[in-house]
Amino acid sequence: MVFHYPNGRKYHEKCSTENVKKQLPTKSSYSNRGMTLEEDLNETNKYYRIHNIAVIHKKPTPIQIVNVDYQSRSTAVIKEAYFRQASTTDYNGVCNGKYIDFEAKETKSTTSFPLKNFHEHQIEHMKKIVEQNGITFVILRFARTDEIFLLEGKVLFHYWERMIEGGRKSIKKEEIIQHGFPIPYGLHPRIDYIRKIQELNLL
């Protein structure tokens, strides 16, 4: 199946393959239970909703189907589709009357987090959230070491501007440790980012 971005550029199969691999279960342990970051966050958000802590949802990505193979009604296959609009961030919702909007990213690097994982329109979107006194941040996962950090939007903006000005194209792990906040894995909820932003007095 072929996907296209709003500008018509093809969504590369390499990216699609990596996303499929992320969804495949692996051997689980307490710290790495074979769950993707997205699955962990979805379970966390479900826990928040059930316990009336917050109402946070993953944003759907609208697509427009342009080519379907109708060999039969029961075996119709989508052959080509377009993303209707550029995505902003992954999750949004409300907690204690405060708007929350955040992005979740993973990397296989053990030393830095590539800024190419973000897009300019996402950064601009997050800046507008800050202008409206909303809460915005990114949740970063180092997949190989299974470490998760929360990095406030204003900190991400600093490193983004550094890149734009010709600096590093990634955030060193040491910088994330210094300016970010680790989120330990739990059972219920799995990634308790609400507690972390409460500890930071953002709520």
One Martini backbone bead per residue (centre of mass of N, CA, C, O) as a GRO file, in nm:
protein
  203
    1MET     BB    1   0.098   0.035   0.021
    2VAL     BB    2   0.036   0.382  -0.056
    3PHE     BB    3   0.162   0.680   0.086
    4HIS     BB    4   0.078   1.033   0.127
    5TYR     BB    5   0.148   1.337   0.166
    6PRO     BB    6   0.011   1.649   0.130
    7ASN     BB    7   0.257   1.716  -0.091
    8GLY     BB    8   0.288   1.406  -0.234
    9ARG     BB    9   0.482   1.258  -0.082
   10LYS     BB   10   0.613   0.969  -0.012
   11TYR     BB   11   0.569   0.705   0.203
   12HIS     BB   12   0.804   0.520   0.314
   13GLU     BB   13   0.851   0.184   0.356
   14LYS     BB   14   1.066   0.189   0.577
   15CYS     BB   15   0.890   0.324   0.789
   16SER     BB   16   0.663   0.117   0.788
   17THR     BB   17   0.836  -0.126   0.875
   18GLU     BB   18   0.926  -0.012   1.148
   19ASN     BB   19   0.641   0.013   1.265
   20VAL     BB   20   0.573  -0.286   1.252
   21LYS     BB   21   0.806  -0.385   1.435
   22LYS     BB   22   0.709  -0.228   1.690
   23GLN     BB   23   0.438  -0.411   1.713
   24LEU     BB   24   0.602  -0.645   1.784
   25PRO     BB   25   0.643  -0.880   1.999
   26THR     BB   26   0.842  -0.940   2.284
   27LYS     BB   27   1.027  -1.031   2.520
   28SER     BB   28   0.939  -1.015   2.853
   29SER     BB   29   0.953  -0.782   3.121
   30TYR     BB   30   0.927  -0.547   3.347
   31SER     BB   31   1.073  -0.318   3.174
   32ASN     BB   32   1.024  -0.514   2.904
   33ARG     BB   33   0.701  -0.620   2.775
   34GLY     BB   34   0.670  -0.573   2.453
   35MET     BB   35   0.608  -0.275   2.444
   36THR     BB   36   0.527   0.000   2.314
   37LEU     BB   37   0.508   0.324   2.369
   38GLU     BB   38   0.218   0.354   2.269
   39GLU     BB   39   0.093   0.127   2.438
   40ASP     BB   40   0.173   0.238   2.714
   41LEU     BB   41   0.021   0.509   2.682
   42ASN     BB   42  -0.260   0.395   2.631
   43GLU     BB   43  -0.277   0.251   2.906
   44THR     BB   44  -0.235   0.501   3.077
   45ASN     BB   45  -0.480   0.665   2.971
   46LYS     BB   46  -0.689   0.461   3.057
   47TYR     BB   47  -0.631   0.484   3.357
   48TYR     BB   48  -0.695   0.785   3.384
   49ARG     BB   49  -0.993   0.766   3.295
   50ILE     BB   50  -1.100   0.555   3.502
   51HIS     BB   51  -0.970   0.751   3.753
   52ASN     BB   52  -1.011   1.060   3.695
   53ILE     BB   53  -0.732   1.218   3.610
   54ALA     BB   54  -0.762   1.204   3.285
   55VAL     BB   55  -0.807   1.324   2.931
   56ILE     BB   56  -0.636   1.119   2.703
   57HIS     BB   57  -0.549   1.116   2.349
   58LYS     BB   58  -0.498   0.987   2.050
   59LYS     BB   59  -0.443   1.109   1.750
   60PRO     BB   60  -0.577   1.101   1.458
   61THR     BB   61  -0.496   1.006   1.116
   62PRO     BB   62  -0.597   1.142   0.838
   63ILE     BB   63  -0.727   0.977   0.545
   64GLN     BB   64  -0.711   0.929   0.179
   65ILE     BB   65  -0.863   0.725  -0.039
   66VAL     BB   66  -0.764   0.632  -0.395
   67ASN     BB   67  -0.694   0.303  -0.387
   68VAL     BB   68  -0.889   0.008  -0.461
   69ASP     BB   69  -0.900  -0.345  -0.441
   70TYR     BB   70  -1.195  -0.516  -0.591
   71GLN     BB   71  -1.211  -0.839  -0.604
   72SER     BB   72  -1.376  -0.835  -0.332
   73ARG     BB   73  -1.560  -0.753  -0.062
   74SER     BB   74  -1.374  -0.932   0.147
   75THR     BB   75  -1.078  -0.833  -0.024
   76ALA     BB   76  -1.026  -0.545   0.017
   77VAL     BB   77  -0.753  -0.324  -0.097
   78ILE     BB   78  -0.538  -0.085  -0.004
   79LYS     BB   79  -0.309   0.094  -0.229
   80GLU     BB   80  -0.387   0.412  -0.181
   81ALA     BB   81  -0.282   0.704   0.020
   82TYR     BB   82  -0.352   1.006   0.213
   83PHE     BB   83  -0.249   1.254   0.399
   84ARG     BB   84  -0.444   1.526   0.468
   85GLN     BB   85  -0.241   1.613   0.705
   86ALA     BB   86  -0.028   1.738   0.908
   87SER     BB   87   0.100   1.644   1.184
   88THR     BB   88   0.147   1.710   1.507
   89THR     BB   89   0.069   1.546   1.771
   90ASP     BB   90  -0.014   1.260   1.951
   91TYR     BB   91  -0.128   1.410   2.221
   92ASN     BB   92  -0.444   1.498   2.397
   93GLY     BB   93  -0.589   1.710   2.670
   94VAL     BB   94  -0.708   1.688   3.020
   95CYS     BB   95  -0.602   1.839   3.347
   96ASN     BB   96  -0.730   2.026   3.577
   97GLY     BB   97  -0.798   2.241   3.331
   98LYS     BB   98  -0.548   2.149   3.157
   99TYR     BB   99  -0.375   2.162   2.871
  100ILE     BB  100  -0.255   1.872   2.683
  101ASP     BB  101   0.053   1.835   2.477
  102PHE     BB  102   0.215   1.553   2.304
  103GLU     BB  103   0.515   1.376   2.231
  104ALA     BB  104   0.635   1.051   2.097
  105LYS     BB  105   0.967   0.899   2.117
  106GLU     BB  106   1.214   0.692   1.949
  107THR     BB  107   1.543   0.527   2.002
  108LYS     BB  108   1.848   0.337   1.931
  109SER     BB  109   2.013   0.521   2.061
  110THR     BB  110   2.261   0.576   2.341
  111THR     BB  111   2.366   0.905   2.305
  112SER     BB  112   2.110   1.018   2.136
  113PHE     BB  113   1.861   1.255   1.994
  114PRO     BB  114   1.713   1.292   1.704
  115LEU     BB  115   1.570   1.574   1.541
  116LYS     BB  116   1.443   1.426   1.289
  117ASN     BB  117   1.189   1.321   1.457
  118PHE     BB  118   1.113   1.606   1.394
  119HIS     BB  119   0.894   1.880   1.302
  120GLU     BB  120   0.833   2.199   1.240
  121HIS     BB  121   0.519   2.189   1.284
  122GLN     BB  122   0.544   2.075   1.571
  123ILE     BB  123   0.699   2.304   1.702
  124GLU     BB  124   0.494   2.528   1.636
  125HIS     BB  125   0.261   2.401   1.785
  126MET     BB  126   0.395   2.401   2.069
  127LYS     BB  127   0.437   2.706   2.088
  128LYS     BB  128   0.129   2.773   2.088
  129ILE     BB  129   0.068   2.633   2.351
  130VAL     BB  130   0.243   2.815   2.527
  131GLU     BB  131   0.096   3.085   2.453
  132GLN     BB  132  -0.179   2.941   2.594
  133ASN     BB  133  -0.085   2.791   2.865
  134GLY     BB  134   0.002   2.519   2.800
  135ILE     BB  135   0.097   2.174   2.801
  136THR     BB  136   0.428   2.082   2.682
  137PHE     BB  137   0.585   1.777   2.552
  138VAL     BB  138   0.826   1.507   2.566
  139ILE     BB  139   0.858   1.156   2.506
  140LEU     BB  140   1.155   0.968   2.566
  141ARG     BB  141   1.298   0.669   2.414
  142PHE     BB  142   1.542   0.429   2.494
  143ALA     BB  143   1.532   0.122   2.363
  144ARG     BB  144   1.796  -0.032   2.456
  145THR     BB  145   1.758   0.078   2.775
  146ASP     BB  146   1.468   0.155   2.865
  147GLU     BB  147   1.439   0.478   2.866
  148ILE     BB  148   1.254   0.753   3.022
  149PHE     BB  149   1.170   1.093   2.916
  150LEU     BB  150   1.100   1.426   3.014
  151LEU     BB  151   1.055   1.710   2.787
  152GLU     BB  152   1.023   2.019   2.767
  153GLY     BB  153   0.940   2.233   2.525
  154LYS     BB  154   1.148   2.466   2.588
  155VAL     BB  155   1.391   2.272   2.559
  156LEU     BB  156   1.348   2.176   2.272
  157PHE     BB  157   1.366   2.455   2.138
  158HIS     BB  158   1.663   2.504   2.196
  159TYR     BB  159   1.773   2.262   2.023
  160TRP     BB  160   1.639   2.344   1.761
  161GLU     BB  161   1.778   2.621   1.729
  162ARG     BB  162   2.063   2.511   1.726
  163MET     BB  163   2.027   2.361   1.460
  164ILE     BB  164   1.938   2.602   1.279
  165GLU     BB  165   2.227   2.750   1.355
  166GLY     BB  166   2.436   2.481   1.306
  167GLY     BB  167   2.418   2.266   1.501
  168ARG     BB  168   2.320   2.009   1.637
  169LYS     BB  169   2.112   1.711   1.534
  170SER     BB  170   2.114   1.657   1.850
  171ILE     BB  171   2.057   1.513   2.171
  172LYS     BB  172   2.225   1.457   2.428
  173LYS     BB  173   2.196   1.248   2.686
  174GLU     BB  174   2.319   1.440   2.897
  175GLU     BB  175   2.107   1.665   2.842
  176ILE     BB  176   1.858   1.500   2.918
  177ILE     BB  177   1.945   1.439   3.208
  178GLN     BB  178   1.976   1.743   3.292
  179HIS     BB  179   1.679   1.861   3.156
  180GLY     BB  180   1.531   1.614   3.230
  181PHE     BB  181   1.284   1.344   3.320
  182PRO     BB  182   1.247   1.061   3.467
  183ILE     BB  183   1.045   0.762   3.391
  184PRO     BB  184   0.927   0.512   3.553
  185TYR     BB  185   0.825   0.209   3.560
  186GLY     BB  186   0.503   0.067   3.590
  187LEU     BB  187   0.189  -0.076   3.632
  188HIS     BB  188  -0.024   0.148   3.776
  189PRO     BB  189   0.087   0.306   3.572
  190ARG     BB  190   0.335   0.277   3.337
  191ILE     BB  191   0.348   0.605   3.249
  192ASP     BB  192   0.368   0.862   3.489
  193TYR     BB  193   0.338   1.178   3.369
  194ILE     BB  194   0.149   1.329   3.561
  195ARG     BB  195   0.325   1.317   3.812
  196LYS     BB  196   0.562   1.469   3.685
  197ILE     BB  197   0.407   1.742   3.626
  198GLN     BB  198   0.338   1.783   3.922
  199GLU     BB  199   0.634   1.796   4.031
  200LEU     BB  200   0.678   2.058   3.825
  201ASN     BB  201   0.425   2.254   3.856
  202LEU     BB  202   0.220   2.244   3.591
  203LEU     BB  203  -0.067   2.177   3.759
   0.00000   0.00000   0.00000
